[in-house]
Amino acid sequence: MCRTWSVVVFVMLWGSGCGPVIPSSTVRLDEQSSSDAINGVQKPSPIGSHLPSVKDGEAWFVNVADKAGLSTVLHCGGTDKNHILESVGSGCAWIDFDEDGLLDLFLVNAWALDDSPRRVREKARNVLYRNMGQGRFEDVTAQAGVGGDDWGCGVCAADFDNDGHVDLYVTNFGSNRLYRNQGNGKFEEVAERTGVATPGWSTGATFFDADGDGWLDLYVVKYIECTFDDVLRAERTTVWQSTAKVMAGPFGLRGGKDRFFHNNRDGTFSDTTDQVGMTDTAESYGLGIVASDLDSDGDVDVYVANDSNPNFLYRNDGHGMFTEIGGFSGSSVTADGRPQGSMGVDAADFDGDGLQELIVANFAQDFCTLYKNEGQLFFTDISAAQHMKEFTYAQMSWGCAFFDYDLDTKLDLLILNGHIYPQVEAYPALHETYKQLPTLLHNVGGRLHEVSRQAGPGLQLAESMRGLAVGDYDNDGKPDLLITAMDARPLLLHNDTATSGHWVKVRLLNRYGSPAINATARLTSGSITQWREVRSGSTYCSQNSFDLHFGLGNASEVQMLEIHWPSGRTSVQRALAVDQTHVFREP
């Protein structure tokens, strides 16, 4: 029989020379596991400015970007958007780069162009904001050395060299950047030296261990092949909805070819795309990506969201060799066999059956697609049954994520929207706008219900949105939202939802002390079992927090937490306290 006990301790977490965070914690130790469980980090006072009189569980989000000190404007080309490069925007990330227990945030930036004559007005820089607690962030970009002035697109994070520190990979129009975290609050740019600079136009990216050797490999999604001269010379030649003259593409342009890089375990990577079966013969205008064990067989598969072409699903044979089965699986096109203009993607066990569904965000005048996982990498398009056309048809959708905003144990869904054609504003008859409102869908017993317009002032802000990252930055137990928008400052939506539900956050670390990418956790509380996975990259060109967040509803205890580590080991924890963050390290 397993014996446990509770000990009140004083924990000090040092932030790489940035000063200590000193939370008071309760630690539960399990004699039969070498994992440790450390609850709780610093809990600042509530961030939201005004809490409304709403019923328990009703969504309420407030934009606190100004109070938090997020002043950076995210650029993407000129105001007219003559070239498709100027339409895709950029992503964002939640990472604890200084390991102080508080989520820091990273914003990818691009360039600002003058429209006439076409030329570069500003090479904007990426920005790293350190979380200072109490809802405030400090710009530490210069000190950290991550302010590259490339035309940025996306970001993913992971510890690629197993030194215990989370690194950043930034995709660009041009050579990509790999920022190696040195563990002292500073990063070193090593993309060229490590072999992952890969020129061209990259968008989504993800680290994952393809062959189970304990070292993270890298998949990079490519969109379109073009030059900067093409961007400066571009003219709007396509007619949208028989009215507005807009940018050309993607059809008629040459698609980029995705790349796979194998980790050589010596600080370098090798491009083995063709050898592992990931050759992108279709040049399919890739944008979004998620790497996940979609068939629960112990290895990581890869799903790529392609614009205007069928999506890819690469099945892993368990040894790092892949077969593209998108069409066979039912997840590459709609139920009627039609490819869509796909941008963002996320995966989660939406219906609680232990298998992960896929949500794919798509172009305007089309719906976002929800694929039910039937097992064995077979998927069924259930968009019609879930009224996705009703909820999402008119909008143009990008970042998307499953998360439990009201802590009721059911995963809800947020979809960001924003047009790529500013010219639609001049044609009221189109009933389209460039800046659009996000869509929040509440999961009620496995059925989605739109609650966007009753979800607080933060979700009534219209922008042309792109990147989305979910994370609990103030450690109050409710997931918050970081959102990027075109030629605008980011949104930081604090979750002020009034809820009596309990929660648990689970932080899974590998043997080196860094996030255990693609580790999974199955949590049982009451009669409900939930499933989560640690991931590098997803939504749209962005990085969610690595912490696994579980809403528990009225449950006052976690009966069991079963952890499946990437190495194949399994750990079991029992009787975990609620409303705490528990940290487990791989045995």
HELIX and SHEET records of a PDB file:
HELIX    1   1 ALA A   65  ALA A   68  1                                   4    
HELIX    2   2 ILE A   84  SER A   87  5                                   4    
HELIX    3   3 THR A  141  ALA A  144  1                                   4    
HELIX    4   4 ALA A  191  THR A  194  1                                   4    
HELIX    5   5 PHE A  228  ARG A  233  1                                   6    
HELIX    6   6 GLY A  326  SER A  329  1                                   4    
HELIX    7   7 MET A  388  THR A  392  1                                   5    
HELIX    8   8 PRO A  422  ALA A  426  5                                   5    
HELIX    9   9 PRO A  428  LEU A  430  5                                   3    
HELIX   10  10 SER A  452  GLN A  454  5                                   3    
HELIX   11  11 PRO A  457  GLN A  460  5                                   4    
SHEET    1   A 3 THR A   4  PHE A  10  0                                        
SHEET    2   A 3 SER A  24  ASP A  30 -1                                        
SHEET    3   A 3 ALA A  37  ILE A  38 -1                                        
SHEET    1   B 2 LEU A  13  TRP A  14  0                                        
SHEET    2   B 2 PRO A  20  VAL A  21 -1                                        
SHEET    1   C 4 PHE A  61  ASN A  63  0                                        
SHEET    2   C 4 LEU A 491  ASN A 495 -1                                        
SHEET    3   C 4 ASP A 480  ALA A 485 -1                                        
SHEET    4   C 4 MET A 465  GLY A 471 -1                                        
SHEET    1   D 4 CYS A  92  ILE A  95  0                                        
SHEET    2   D 4 ASP A 104  LEU A 107 -1                                        
SHEET    3   D 4 VAL A 127  GLY A 133 -1                                        
SHEET    4   D 4 ARG A 136  ASP A 139 -1                                        
SHEET    1   E 2 TRP A 111  ASP A 114  0                                        
SHEET    2   E 2 ARG A 119  LYS A 123 -1                                        
SHEET    1   F 4 TRP A 151  ALA A 158  0                                        
SHEET    2   F 4 ASP A 167  PHE A 173 -1                                        
SHEET    3   F 4 ARG A 177  ASN A 181 -1                                        
SHEET    4   F 4 PHE A 187  GLU A 189 -1                                        
SHEET    1   G 4 SER A 202  PHE A 208  0                                        
SHEET    2   G 4 ASP A 217  LYS A 222 -1                                        
SHEET    3   G 4 ARG A 259  ASN A 263 -1                                        
SHEET    4   G 4 PHE A 269  ASP A 271 -1                                        
SHEET    1   H 2 THR A 238  TRP A 240  0                                        
SHEET    2   H 2 ALA A 244  VAL A 246 -1                                        
SHEET    1   I 4 GLY A 286  SER A 292  0                                        
SHEET    2   I 4 ASP A 301  ASN A 306 -1                                        
SHEET    3   I 4 PHE A 312  ASN A 316 -1                                        
SHEET    4   I 4 PHE A 322  GLU A 324 -1                                        
SHEET    1   J 4 SER A 342  ALA A 348  0                                        
SHEET    2   J 4 GLU A 357  ASN A 362 -1                                        
SHEET    3   J 4 THR A 369  GLY A 375 -1                                        
SHEET    4   J 4 PHE A 378  ASP A 381 -1                                        
SHEET    1   K 4 SER A 397  PHE A 403  0                                        
SHEET    2   K 4 ASP A 412  ASN A 417 -1                                        
SHEET    3   K 4 THR A 439  VAL A 444 -1                                        
SHEET    4   K 4 ARG A 447  GLU A 450 -1                                        
SHEET    1   L 3 LEU A 548  GLY A 553  0                                        
SHEET    2   L 3 HIS A 502  LEU A 509 -1                                        
SHEET    3   L 3 GLN A 580  ARG A 585  1                                        
SHEET    1   M 4 ILE A 528  GLU A 533  0                                        
SHEET    2   M 4 THR A 520  SER A 525 -1                                        
SHEET    3   M 4 VAL A 558  HIS A 564 -1                                        
SHEET    4   M 4 THR A 570  LEU A 576 -1                                        
END                                                                             
